[in-house]
Amino acid sequence: MRHPVTVPFTADGELVITADNSGAIGEKSQDAVNAPNQVVGYYACRVAIMECLAVGGEPQTVVMHNFTNDEAWHDYKSGLDQVMEELKMNTIPLTGSTESNVSSLQSGLGITVIGTKTKQEDQKQWTGEEAYAVIGTPLLGEEVIHQHEEIAPLWLFQHLCQLEEVKAVSTVGSKGIGSTWREWTTSENKLTCELDVEKSAGPATCFLIAFDQTNTEKIKKIAGSYFHALVPGR
Protein backbone atom coordinates (compact mmCIF):
# COMPACT_ATOMS: atom_id res chain seq x y z
CA MET A 1 0.00 0.00 0.00
CA ARG A 2 1.40 3.38 -0.98
CA HIS A 3 1.06 6.29 1.39
CA PRO A 4 1.67 9.92 0.42
CA VAL A 5 4.16 11.53 2.79
CA THR A 6 3.74 15.16 3.84
CA VAL A 7 6.72 17.10 5.17
CA PRO A 8 6.59 20.61 6.71
CA PHE A 9 8.19 23.02 4.27
CA THR A 10 7.23 26.57 5.26
CA ALA A 11 5.13 28.10 8.01
CA ASP A 12 1.96 27.41 6.04
CA GLY A 13 3.11 24.90 3.43
CA GLU A 14 4.00 21.24 3.11
CA LEU A 15 5.78 19.00 0.63
CA VAL A 16 3.81 16.02 -0.65
CA ILE A 17 5.90 13.04 -1.78
CA THR A 18 4.38 10.10 -3.66
CA ALA A 19 5.85 7.19 -5.62
CA ASP A 20 5.08 4.25 -7.88
CA ASN A 21 7.13 1.61 -9.68
CA SER A 22 6.82 -0.89 -12.49
CA GLY A 23 8.82 -4.10 -12.94
CA ALA A 24 8.93 -6.65 -15.76
CA ILE A 25 6.39 -4.68 -17.78
CA GLY A 26 7.54 -3.26 -21.08
CA GLU A 27 9.10 -4.10 -24.42
CA LYS A 28 11.88 -6.54 -23.44
CA SER A 29 11.54 -10.18 -24.49
CA GLN A 30 11.62 -11.45 -20.89
CA ASP A 31 9.08 -8.98 -19.51
CA ALA A 32 6.10 -10.70 -17.85
CA VAL A 33 3.67 -8.25 -19.47
CA ASN A 34 4.31 -6.85 -22.92
CA ALA A 35 3.39 -3.17 -23.23
CA PRO A 36 4.78 -0.09 -24.98
CA ASN A 37 7.18 1.87 -22.77
CA GLN A 38 5.08 5.01 -23.24
CA VAL A 39 2.10 3.19 -21.71
CA VAL A 40 4.25 1.97 -18.80
CA GLY A 41 5.50 5.51 -18.19
CA TYR A 42 1.98 6.88 -18.42
CA TYR A 43 0.55 4.60 -15.75
CA ALA A 44 3.49 4.89 -13.35
CA CYS A 45 3.32 8.69 -13.55
CA ARG A 46 -0.47 8.63 -13.38
CA VAL A 47 -0.47 6.69 -10.10
CA ALA A 48 2.04 8.94 -8.34
CA ILE A 49 0.34 12.13 -9.52
CA MET A 50 -3.11 10.83 -8.56
CA GLU A 51 -1.88 10.16 -5.05
CA CYS A 52 -0.48 13.67 -4.85
CA LEU A 53 -3.77 15.19 -6.00
CA ALA A 54 -5.80 12.97 -3.65
CA VAL A 55 -4.35 14.71 -0.58
CA GLY A 56 -4.63 18.19 -2.06
CA GLY A 57 -1.09 18.43 -3.43
CA GLU A 58 0.01 20.29 -6.54
CA PRO A 59 2.72 18.39 -8.45
CA GLN A 60 5.95 20.39 -8.82
CA THR A 61 8.53 17.92 -10.16
CA VAL A 62 8.97 14.28 -11.15
CA VAL A 63 11.99 12.08 -10.41
CA MET A 64 12.33 9.11 -12.77
CA HIS A 65 14.47 6.02 -12.11
CA ASN A 66 14.90 4.18 -15.40
CA PHE A 67 16.33 0.65 -15.14
CA THR A 68 15.38 -0.34 -18.69
CA ASN A 69 17.80 1.38 -21.09
CA ASP A 70 18.70 4.79 -22.52
CA GLU A 71 16.17 4.47 -25.33
CA ALA A 72 13.25 3.99 -22.93
CA TRP A 73 13.71 7.42 -21.31
CA HIS A 74 12.03 9.33 -24.14
CA ASP A 75 9.03 7.00 -24.18
CA TYR A 76 8.61 7.14 -20.40
CA LYS A 77 8.73 10.93 -20.60
CA SER A 78 6.07 10.86 -23.32
CA GLY A 79 3.86 8.99 -20.87
CA LEU A 80 4.40 11.72 -18.28
CA ASP A 81 3.57 14.41 -20.82
CA GLN A 82 0.32 12.59 -21.66
CA VAL A 83 -0.69 12.59 -17.97
CA MET A 84 -0.08 16.32 -17.67
CA GLU A 85 -1.98 16.99 -20.89
CA GLU A 86 -5.02 15.05 -19.65
CA LEU A 87 -4.95 17.02 -16.40
CA LYS A 88 -4.54 20.27 -18.36
CA MET A 89 -1.46 21.09 -16.30
CA ASN A 90 1.74 22.63 -17.55
CA THR A 91 4.54 20.10 -18.00
CA ILE A 92 6.50 19.96 -14.75
CA PRO A 93 10.29 19.63 -14.42
CA LEU A 94 11.70 16.12 -14.79
CA THR A 95 14.94 14.77 -13.37
CA GLY A 96 16.26 11.29 -12.71
CA SER A 97 18.75 8.69 -13.83
CA THR A 98 19.15 5.76 -16.21
CA GLU A 99 21.04 2.54 -15.46
CA SER A 100 23.19 2.37 -18.58
CA ASN A 101 26.23 0.50 -17.25
CA VAL A 102 24.56 -2.87 -16.74
CA SER A 103 22.01 -4.31 -19.16
CA SER A 104 18.93 -5.83 -17.53
CA LEU A 105 16.82 -8.69 -18.86
CA GLN A 106 13.56 -7.07 -17.83
CA SER A 107 12.22 -3.52 -17.79
CA GLY A 108 12.12 -1.45 -14.62
CA LEU A 109 10.83 2.04 -13.80
CA GLY A 110 10.40 4.03 -10.61
CA ILE A 111 8.59 7.37 -10.35
CA THR A 112 8.59 9.89 -7.51
CA VAL A 113 6.40 12.99 -7.57
CA ILE A 114 7.15 15.95 -5.31
CA GLY A 115 4.29 18.38 -4.80
CA THR A 116 3.28 21.19 -2.49
CA LYS A 117 0.15 21.98 -0.53
CA THR A 118 -1.07 24.59 1.91
CA LYS A 119 -1.65 23.41 5.47
CA GLN A 120 -5.38 23.18 5.98
CA GLU A 121 -6.73 23.70 9.44
CA ASP A 122 -10.34 23.02 8.53
CA GLN A 123 -10.55 19.59 6.95
CA LYS A 124 -13.86 18.23 5.69
CA GLN A 125 -15.54 16.62 8.69
CA TRP A 126 -16.56 12.96 8.59
CA THR A 127 -19.89 12.25 10.30
CA GLY A 128 -19.85 8.46 10.23
CA GLU A 129 -22.84 8.50 7.87
CA GLU A 130 -20.88 8.78 4.63
CA ALA A 131 -21.68 6.85 1.48
CA TYR A 132 -18.85 5.24 -0.48
CA ALA A 133 -18.24 4.35 -4.09
CA VAL A 134 -15.61 2.85 -6.33
CA ILE A 135 -14.92 4.86 -9.46
CA GLY A 136 -13.56 2.68 -12.25
CA THR A 137 -12.78 -1.05 -12.28
CA PRO A 138 -9.87 -2.96 -10.73
CA LEU A 139 -7.66 -4.22 -13.57
CA LEU A 140 -4.28 -5.88 -13.66
CA GLY A 141 -1.58 -6.68 -16.22
CA GLU A 142 -2.80 -7.00 -19.79
CA GLU A 143 -6.35 -6.14 -18.67
CA VAL A 144 -5.13 -2.56 -18.35
CA ILE A 145 -4.43 -2.53 -22.08
CA HIS A 146 -7.42 -4.52 -23.33
CA GLN A 147 -10.10 -3.08 -21.01
CA HIS A 148 -8.91 0.51 -20.90
CA GLU A 149 -12.46 1.83 -21.33
CA GLU A 150 -13.22 0.63 -17.76
CA ILE A 151 -10.36 2.60 -16.20
CA ALA A 152 -11.31 5.73 -14.26
CA PRO A 153 -10.19 8.69 -16.41
CA LEU A 154 -7.85 11.30 -14.97
CA TRP A 155 -10.23 14.18 -15.70
CA LEU A 156 -12.90 12.50 -13.56
CA PHE A 157 -10.45 11.83 -10.74
CA GLN A 158 -9.32 15.46 -10.79
CA HIS A 159 -12.91 16.73 -10.85
CA LEU A 160 -14.03 14.58 -7.91
CA CYS A 161 -10.97 15.59 -5.88
CA GLN A 162 -12.05 19.20 -6.26
CA LEU A 163 -15.78 18.65 -5.75
CA GLU A 164 -17.10 20.11 -2.50
CA GLU A 165 -19.52 17.21 -1.99
CA VAL A 166 -16.67 14.66 -1.96
CA LYS A 167 -15.12 14.40 1.51
CA ALA A 168 -12.13 12.20 0.68
CA VAL A 169 -10.49 10.27 -2.14
CA SER A 170 -8.16 7.28 -2.06
CA THR A 171 -6.51 5.46 -4.96
CA VAL A 172 -6.73 1.66 -5.06
CA GLY A 173 -3.53 -0.28 -5.65
CA SER A 174 -2.31 -3.84 -5.71
CA LYS A 175 -4.05 -4.92 -2.48
CA GLY A 176 -7.49 -4.17 -3.86
CA ILE A 177 -10.62 -2.25 -2.92
CA GLY A 178 -11.32 -4.06 0.36
CA SER A 179 -7.84 -3.64 1.81
CA THR A 180 -7.72 0.01 0.75
CA TRP A 181 -11.13 0.75 2.28
CA ARG A 182 -10.32 -1.02 5.57
CA GLU A 183 -7.07 0.85 5.99
CA TRP A 184 -8.64 4.14 4.89
CA THR A 185 -11.59 3.94 7.28
CA THR A 186 -10.00 1.75 10.02
CA SER A 187 -13.14 -0.38 9.80
CA GLU A 188 -13.38 -4.16 9.46
CA ASN A 189 -16.95 -4.17 8.15
CA LYS A 190 -17.73 -6.48 5.25
CA LEU A 191 -18.33 -4.76 1.93
CA THR A 192 -20.99 -5.21 -0.72
CA CYS A 193 -20.05 -4.20 -4.27
CA GLU A 194 -20.68 -5.46 -7.78
CA LEU A 195 -16.90 -5.48 -8.26
CA ASP A 196 -14.40 -7.97 -6.81
CA VAL A 197 -13.22 -6.06 -3.73
CA GLU A 198 -10.16 -8.28 -3.22
CA LYS A 199 -8.79 -8.05 -6.76
CA SER A 200 -5.67 -5.99 -7.43
CA ALA A 201 -6.33 -2.66 -9.15
CA GLY A 202 -2.84 -2.60 -10.65
CA PRO A 203 -1.87 0.97 -11.56
CA ALA A 204 -4.78 2.60 -9.70
CA THR A 205 -7.32 1.81 -12.40
CA CYS A 206 -10.00 2.68 -9.85
CA PHE A 207 -10.32 4.81 -6.73
CA LEU A 208 -12.56 5.25 -3.70
CA ILE A 209 -14.59 8.28 -2.71
CA ALA A 210 -16.52 9.17 0.45
CA PHE A 211 -19.43 11.60 0.27
CA ASP A 212 -22.65 12.59 2.04
CA GLN A 213 -25.45 10.15 1.27
CA THR A 214 -27.68 13.05 0.22
CA ASN A 215 -25.34 13.69 -2.72
CA THR A 216 -25.46 10.15 -4.12
CA GLU A 217 -27.49 10.99 -7.24
CA LYS A 218 -25.26 13.95 -8.10
CA ILE A 219 -22.12 11.83 -7.77
CA LYS A 220 -23.71 9.06 -9.87
CA LYS A 221 -24.57 11.53 -12.61
CA ILE A 222 -21.03 12.92 -12.71
CA ALA A 223 -19.28 9.52 -12.67
CA GLY A 224 -21.71 7.77 -15.03
CA SER A 225 -20.83 4.14 -15.83
CA TYR A 226 -17.63 4.38 -13.75
CA PHE A 227 -19.72 4.58 -10.53
CA HIS A 228 -20.00 1.41 -8.41
CA ALA A 229 -21.66 1.66 -4.99
CA LEU A 230 -19.59 0.34 -2.07
CA VAL A 231 -21.79 -0.53 0.88
CA PRO A 232 -20.32 -1.42 4.29
CA GLY A 233 -22.17 -4.04 6.32
CA ARG A 234 -23.33 -3.34 9.84
N, C-alpha and C positions, 0 to 999 in steps of 0.2 A: 504493500500500500504506500503510495507516495503522499507526502505531506508537505505543503508549502511551508517554508520557513520565513518568518518575519524578524527583521533585525532593526533595532532603533538606529536611525540615521541622523536625524536632526531633532530639534525640540518638538516638532509637530509632524515629522515624517518617518517612514520606515522603508527599508528595503524588503522586497519580496523575492525569494529565491525558489525556483521550481526546476524540476529535471525530469527527463525521460531517456530511455535508451532502447536500442534495437539490436538484436544479435541473430546472425544466421538468416537474415531476411534481405534479399537483394538480388544481384545479377550474377554472382559467382556460382560455379557449377556445383559446389558442395553446400550451398545455402539450403536450409530446410524449407523455406518458402521463397519461391521465385517472384520477384516484383521489381519494377523499375526503381532505380535509386532515387529518382525525383519523388516517387510515391512514398518511399521509405522516409525521406527527409521531410516530406509534407506532414506525415502523421506523427513523427517524433516531435517536430516543432509545434504542431497543433496541440498535442497533449500538454506540453510544458506551458504554452501560452494560455491554454484554457484554464489550467490550474492557477496561473497568475491572475487572470481575470476573475475567477470564481471568488477570490478573497478581496476583490476590489483593487488589485494592482494594475499598474500601467506599464507594459513591457518597455524596457529601455535598451537592453542589449541582449544578444544571444552568444553563448559560447558553444562551439561545436567541436566534438572530439571524434575525428574520422579515423577509424581503424581499417578502412576498406582499401583505398588506394588514392593516389593523387587525382585520378580522373573523376572519382566519385564526388569530389568537393563541389564542383560546379552544379551537378545534379541535385545534391543535397540543398545547396543554396537556392536553387530554383524552387524547391519544395517550400522553403521558408518564405520566399517572395510570394508564392501562391497563397500561403496562410495570411500574410499581411494584406494582400490584395482583397481577399474575401472579407477581412475585417475592416476594410477601408481605412487602414492605418498606414502611415508613412513607413517605408522600410527602415528598420532599426539597425544600428551598427552590429556587425558580426565579427567575432574573433574566434580563435581556436587553433587546432593543430591537427596534422595528418601524420599517421605512422607510415613513413615511407622507407624506413631502413629494413624492416622485416616484412616479407610478404605473408599475408594470412590466407588460409584456405576458405574462410567464410567472412561475410561482411559484418561490420560492426560500426555502430554510430551512437554517440552520446550527446544529448542536448541539455544545456542549462540556460534558463531564462532569468535575467535579473531585472526586476521591475521596482517601481516605487509606489507608495500609497500614503495618503494622509491619515494620521491617527484619528480614529473615529470614536468619540466618547459615547455617542448615542447609537448603539447597534439596534437593528430591528429586534423587537422583543418576541420571543417564542411564548405561546400561551399554553402549549400542551394539547391544543385542539387543531393542530395543523393537518392539512391534507398533503399527500405526497404523490409524486408521479415520476415515472421514468420517461425521459425524452430520448427517443432513438431506440436502437436494438443492440443487444450485446453480440458482437461478432469477433471472430478470431481467425488469424492466418489468412488463407485465401478467400474466406468469406468476405473479408474487408474489401477485396477487389471485385468479387462477383456479385455482392449484394450491397453495393455502395449506396443505392437509393434508400436503404433503411438506416443509414448513418445520420445521426443528428447533425445538421449543417451548422457551420460556425456562426452564420448570421443569426440563427435562432438562439444559439447559446449566448451570444453577446447581448441580444435583445432581452432575454429572460434575466440575465445577470443585472441588467439596468432597470428592470421593471419593478415599480414600487410594490406591487402586490406579491412579488416573490421574496420570501424571507431569507432563503439561503439556497446555495447551489453546490453540488459536489460531483466531480467527475467520477466515473466508474472505471476501474482498471482491471487487472488480471484476476483479482479475487472475486469479482462479480458483484451484482446488485445487492444481494443479501448481506455480504460481509461489509460492503461500503456503508449500507444503511445502518447496520448494527453499530459500527464504529462511530459513525456520524451522529447518531442519536443516543448512543449508550443504552440502547434498548435491546432486549433479547426476544421481543415479540415475533411470532411467526408472521410471514408476509404472504399476501395473496396478490398475484399478478399474472397476467396472461403470458408474460415472458418467463424464461427460465432464470430464476433469481440467483442461481449458483454458478451460472456459466460465465466464463471470462469475457470481459468486454474489450479485450485486446487494447488497441490504442484509443481508449476513451470514445468508443463509437456511440456510447450513450451516457447520460448524466442524470442525476437526481435533483429534484427541486422540492422545496417545502413552501406552502402557501396557505393563506386562510381558506377554509372550506367554502366560504361565501364567494370566492373568486374562481371556483372550479370551472364554470362554463366559459369565463373569459380566457383562462389559461388553455382550455381545450381548443377554443377557436383559434388562438394564436399558434399553438403547436400542431394543430391538424392531425394527420395520420401518425406523426411521431409521438403522440401522447399515449401513455400507457399508465393507467391508475395503479398505484402501489398502496395496498391497504393493510395496515398492521392489525394483527389479531389482538384480542383483549385477554 
